[in-house]
Amino acid sequence: MAQPPPYIELYESGELERRAARLEARLEECDICPRRCGANRLKNETGSCNAGKLVAVASVCAHHGEEPVLSGSRGSGTIFFGNCNMRCVYCQNHQISQDPDRQRSNQVSPSRLANRMLYLQNELNCHNINLVSPTHYIPQILQAIFEAVPQGLRLPLVYNTNAYDDVETLAELEGVISIYLPDLKYADSNLAARLSDVPHYVPTARAAIKEMYRQTGELELDEDDIAVSGLIIRHLILPNDLAGSEASVKWIAGELSRSVPISLMAQYTPRHRALEVPLLSRSINAAEYRRVINLLDVLGMENGWLQDDSSQDYYLPDFNREDHPFERG
Ligand code: SF4
């Protein structure tokens, strides 16, 4: 019999409710993410992320294309949130992350979000609840979990993020999130500012990932090889080494652990406004991919996953197919 996720204990002690209330109060002068815009989101003002009081849910589905320890045989119960606190010119999810007008019709209450979590658990029978781009909605997500627990929510929660997260906000998620899945996107903050319109990305993301590792430690699997807790770091290789892959991998090896699983993503293809940047106007080539794999080998980092050559098509979502953005129509 699987252990109940740790948020059950937080619920029973009253701590989950206290945290949800503390986080909601911070929406009055929003400092939920490192941008610290100060927008009064309780009055529906918006900051850089374009998120107001309600949470935009762009898509809910059983995702079979995540890392095998997350998708397993029944799929990862994925909730894609609309809007974002970054502005990547090459965003693969730009249909939902960079179009706030379209997200207005996707806005729901925390109660409705709780209902979607229970749908993934009870009707789609997924292995986990996978929160994609959750950073700007952490208060509403905690409220939804608080409402879903007495209705039977028991699945582990996955926090699937661009890593531009605030350490103090993450601290409120200790014992709530079982599996952290950050994407370490850059090793040069100037490039991050240019390509994703975000300040101080590198120190911010590295501090956030250290906090995630402090909370969950190494990846643990159950008897069916499904993730129970821990940290998995994704890294999207960009053409012309714009993602600083070598520096990021060395940082993980040196500052965290060589046994942290790295999910190396080779799926980059120019999308959204990527063609405006000549260095981003092509997919990565085999030599660029092999260089990062060799480095992992040299550093003795054996845990993780590599995408195969066909991944570029498979992983590109189309959010016009709301219930199954990763499947062919
Ligand atoms: S969550 Fe949004 S409004 Fe709040 S600080 Fe971050 S970008 Fe600004």
Boltz pocket constraint, residues with backbone or C-beta under 6 A from the ligand:
constraints:
  - pocket:
      binder: B
      contacts: [[A, 30], [A, 31], [A, 32], [A, 33], [A, 34], [A, 35], [A, 36], [A, 37], [A, 38], [A, 39], [A, 46], [A, 47], [A, 48], [A, 49], [A, 50], [A, 51], [A, 84], [A, 85], [A, 135], [A, 136], [A, 137]]
      max_distance: 6.0
